Amino acid sequence: MRFDLTHVTVYDWGASTPVADCRLRLTPIGRRRQKVHASALVIDPLPEHAVDETDFFGNHVTRIAFRAPHSRLTLRSTASVTVEPLPDLDPKRSPPWEEVAARAAGATRLAPDDPVQFVFPSRHVLLTPAVTRWTGECFTPRRPILEALLALTRRIHADFDYTPGVTDVATPLARVFEERRGVCQDFAHLMIAGLRGLGLPAAYVGGYLRTLPPPGKPRLEGADAMHAWIEAWCGPTLGWIGFDPTNAILASEDHIVVATGRDYADAAPVIGILSSSGAQGLSVSVDVVEASPPAIPTQTAPTPAAPTPPEPRDPVLPPV
């Protein structure tokens, strides 16, 4: 699937802000099964300093700094991305989850995508015994890891209510688990915590989800939003596989990755500091549309070329 993405974020500071420093992760990344054909980030007003870099986990980061007063900040990110579908997977033929946990515990490499980076607690993912026990009910002895992960994905979807506005990035995971409600970010953190409690590596993924309108209804521009899901390491053969507990599905060609990390702190789309005394306002619009295939020129029969006139030659004279 090839997609055209548009993500517009507008901050109203409420008062003139003389200083602001931000880190932006708004550009999709090239990775396995995902290719970025083009991308652009337009910032208004122009920052005094802007630097593009790649962080430890391979995310594209733009650092910007303002030293002139401004009361509004507009960030417009566009990209063209192709995402390949997952290969065919047979959950019952995947390795037992205990073997995967043992392989992760014995890992010695420290590359950004190695499992050892994703088995320990992190800023937003604390290991909670109640969450570990609840998760363990899906991971019965010798159960194939893909089968267990799919069961956990569906259980989170069934047991928790998607309720925007009741949590934020600072909401403790224990409260989300107790109240059984939250948003995609909470459900991703919950699933990661449960897996890490069992010794299974799990990473946070932030990006976009292409949504389809109900049958007979037109698609609404800007109706898509930033989304969060997880990737679990399923052993050296299967590698990292994405799971979306908010929708009880595997992450496949409708999921566009922008950033990954140990939790939200490593993949936040916008994070930073500012000096202001006003009330802040925020609006976000995301549009993910399937790109039209390139037009194929119509082939027509070539026009016959006009005959080439013979080159002039000296006249032939009769013999004297």
Secondary structure by P-SEA (a helix, b strand, c coil): cbbbbbbbbbbbccccccccccccccccccccccccccbbbbbcccccbbbbbccccbbbbbbbbbcccccbbbbbbbbcccccccccccccccccaaaaaaaaaaccccccccccccccccccccccaaaaaaaaccccccccaaaaaaaaaaaaaaacccccccccccccaaaaaaaccccaaaaaaaaaaaaaaacbbbbbbbbbbbcccccccccccccccccccccccccccccbbbbbcccccccccccccccccccccccccccccccccbbbbbbbbbbbbbbccccccccccccccccccccccccccccc
